[in-house]
Amino acid sequence: MSETLTSLLLLANLSSSLVMTGLIWFVQIVHYPLFASVGADGFSRYEAKHSQLTSFVVGPPMLIEAATSIALVFAGRHDPGRHELPLWAVVAGLVLVGVIWLSTAIILIPCHARLEVGFHGNTHRRLVNGNWIRTVAWTLRSCLALFLVSRGPR
């Protein structure tokens, strides 16, 4: 893989990770906790609309992050004369993407589905608490992406 392509992958990976890290901290500290303040009347409509609109915001950067994380595992691996990225860091980044996607599928999506029926305090708590997994994982991803950019081709 060319150094230019590797640099572009690194920057796209970093950008998408930073976008998602900022977003997930906002969601964790402000947005999800405020679900409890919406009220029972209209909560189902609010949750359904929230889920629909959120997909448009988080879908593209999550897909870019996943695709570039996979590509970075292979970047520079076939040309020994080129600058290689630390394999442990790109693999760790990909593992964190897996953690994010799995926790979304296993914890967050079912919570949102249940909340579309109506507000449930226990489900809301599970949503907020379960989202800490993604918050920590995306924060670590951003740190790794910054590290990889610092180590990548110049």
Secondary structure, 3 states (H helix, E strand, C coil): CCHHHHHHHHHHHHHHHHHHHHHHHHHHHHHHHHHHHCCCCCHHHHHHHHHHHHHHHHHHHHHHHHHHHHHHHHCCCCCCCCCCCCHHHHHHHHHHHHHHHHHHHHHHHHHHHHHHHCCCHHHHHHHHHHHHHHHHHHHHHHHHHHHHHHHCCC
